[in-house]
């Protein structure tokens, strides 16, 4: 375990070193640019050079830059800086600078300004790493984007087999794929506009200038009792009982294996594992959990936390509970179509009560406090099948595919998010990976619709279509075709789990100029997005289905807050690893409660001999949500026995009142 932590520390050092360069230069640059003229600005930079060089020169000398980085001129300058040990003269390479900066480095009298040169070099290094034109060899976060994906040569030599293994053989020929999508797009334009002209689409209202309003009435539900009313006979079921009952049936604690055979000792009891899960998942902490529990030692909880509660183990325990629910018949009554699984994901902000490099300030959510985002996935049966903690400053879209791919129990067919989960590149990637992507997009009518040629748009106008492609919004098919092999490489890498989609997307989006793969994915996604938007306009049922599914994840967010009640609902762990452990323990508790609810409701149906009663129960469940927790005692019980009501301190009120502190 200690060796693993040391290795992680070594790999993180390059990333931390880069961040120090960026942080130091930014502070000096911000201070210097308060000056108005460029000559004054450059003079300030020269004066600050020694201070910055003392902080970052050693870091730069020890960073392992990838010689294949895009900015070859900058690599040449960095190598010269290292070779000269920071002693720069007029022989230093200056091709990485633009003409204006070259003129600044060499003044009007032909004199070379080494200090200013170094400041420009430091700035370009920081910007290069951030935008992707420079990459680091020993950093997971700042490697070259190609290093995250399957080897190009390997894919070329084994193309047929790898595409088949990844289930992507239908994407083999770009021309065939695009031809089919072109036909789908044109057909959908025709269908959407035909339904408008025939007044079949009664929920779209056109206004001046061909503007329109799209109405989505709520699905009307039959009035029934609340699902919570079905638990009247068990209004105070303890969380401990819920977890214990589920564990008795599937032994999810058995997935919590010791991380080292060498140091394996006697395995703790199941009760201790459950206590540790509650300590993490309810945000109570091991120390507090031990103090408020009988027959549980803090040392044992610490052992379980350190050696048994790995993220992989907790996820496996979650999957065991999900697998049990998957076998039940009752959850399937919530599916609109038994052949399709509709999933959704959403982010929720949580405070962080300790120093954390993952957390960011968010005045909107926590005033002057720092927050992280917990990104959660749920299906149409209320199965919580994935969650992760990310920085609140990151866009959630990069993590959509991770949740869809990193689960063996719930296989999504259609996935919905709100606006934060949407990008055109995600549309392209999800389609390639076999998912239908159906987000709820804010300001829907402002979204661009695309076609393939100007002649095609003119044809639509002649036919008096009300829904038209936007001006100059044409798909660049050549860009997609030219980069089709890279798109396939990207998709194969994700399907065969060479890397997480979020890491590739974050790296692609970090490039100053959009990477060719990202641009191609984005262009491909424009086609898929256009087809979806046209369907969205045309199909009321689709819009209602998206709203309904997103309501489920929003309800799950309330559930999460109820379970994570300890320490003012703020994470007490600074590292992402510990935050993810805590979050996945919370998700395990949530899944256990949902599972117990399904078992209890199934028990009611199995015991009842009254057919009408069973029909009423099923009606209540279909019109409500099994994500209810009011009948679960999350907080434990108070002991009001005479022994516990006695004064354990022995306060003497008279003596205290007579106390003189003057």
Buried (B, 14 or more C-beta within 10 A) or exposed (E): EEEEEEEEEEEBBBBEBBBBBBEBBEEBBEEBEEEEEEEEBBBBBBEBBEEBBEBBBEBBEEBEBBEEBBBEEBBBBBEBBBEEEBEBEEEBBBEBBEEEBBEBBBEEEEEBBBBBBBBBBBBBBBBBBBBBBBBBBBBBBBBBBBBBBBBEEEBEEBBEEBBEEBBBEEBBEBEEBBEEBBEBBBEBBBBBBBBBEEEEBEBBEEEEEEEBEBEBEEEEEEEBEEBBEBBEEEEEBBBBBBBBBBBEEBEBBBBBBBBEEEEEEEBBEBBBBBBBBBBBBBBBBBEBBBEEBEEBEBEBBBBBBEBBBBBEBBBBBBBBBBBBBBEBEBBEEBBEEEEEBBBBBBBBBBBBBEEBEBBBBBEEBBEEBBBBBBBBBBBBBBBBBBBBBBBBEBBBBBBBBBBBBBBEBBEBBBBBBBEBBBBBBBBBBBBBBBBBBBBBBEEBEEBBBBBBEEEBBEBBEEEEBBBBBBEEBBBBBEBBBEBBBBBBBBBBBBBBEBBBBBBBBBBBBBBEEBBBBBBBBBBBBBBBBBBBBBBBBBBBEBBBBBBBBBEBBBBBBEBBEBBBEBBEBBBBBBBBBBBBBBBBBBBBBBBBBBBBBBBBBBEBBEEEEEEEEBEBBBBBBEBBBBBBBEBBBBEBEEEEEEEEEEEEEEEEEEEEEEEEEE
